[in-house]
């Protein structure tokens, strides 16, 4: 279950206003920010990966939902170290 860690009016790592900030099982986090000219989605798996995706008005919501889904599936799956590295590579190549 995703848990909201959102703080109203807070500024995110891309200096935008945070619209959503969620954590999954104490293992990963996804933050959505509204910046002056774009939306930023910063996500990470604690201790392993941090990645930021920049989006427009038309696609930020769909990307945010898709990123959360993929990270949740990854966290819920048993993986080897090699499979984790392959996931991070695919994930960061898919969401740029």
C-alpha positions, -999 to 999 in steps of 0.1 A, spaced: 0 0 0 13 34 -10 15 59 19 13 96 14 42 115 29 30 148 12 36 180 30 13 208 18 31 237 1 65 220 2 91 226 -25 106 196 -42 141 187 -54 133 204 -88 121 236 -70 85 230 -79 55 228 -57 49 192 -45 15 179 -57 19 143 -45 46 125 -25 42 88 -18 62 59 -3 58 22 -8 67 -3 20 96 19 32 115 8 0 108 34 -26 93 69 -31 77 89 -59 72 127 -58 53 148 -83 61 185 -86 45 213 -106 74 235 -119 69 268 -138 72 252 -172 69 215 -167 61 187 -142 88 167 -126 85 131 -112 113 121 -90 114 85 -79 138 62 -63 145 29 -47 162 36 -13 199 29 -14 199 20 -51 185 44 -76 171 80 -80 157 92 -113 138 123 -124 114 124 -153 102 157 -169 67 158 -184 42 182 -199 6 189 -189 -8 162 -212 11 132 -198 23 138 -162 -6 120 -146 -3 89 -167 34 87 -162 31 92 -125 7 63 -123 28 40 -145 60 47 -126 42 39 -93 29 6 -107 63 -5 -121 81 4 -89 55 -15 -68 57 -46 -90 95 -45 -87 95 -41 -49 70 -69 -45 92 -93 -66 122 -113 -54 151 -104 -76 188 -111 -79 213 -83 -79 217 -87 -117 179 -85 -122 178 -54 -101 205 -37 -122 186 -47 -154 154 -33 -140 171 1 -131 186 2 -166 153 -5 -184 133 18 -161 155 48 -165 157 42 -203 119 40 -205 112 71 -184 134 99 -195 
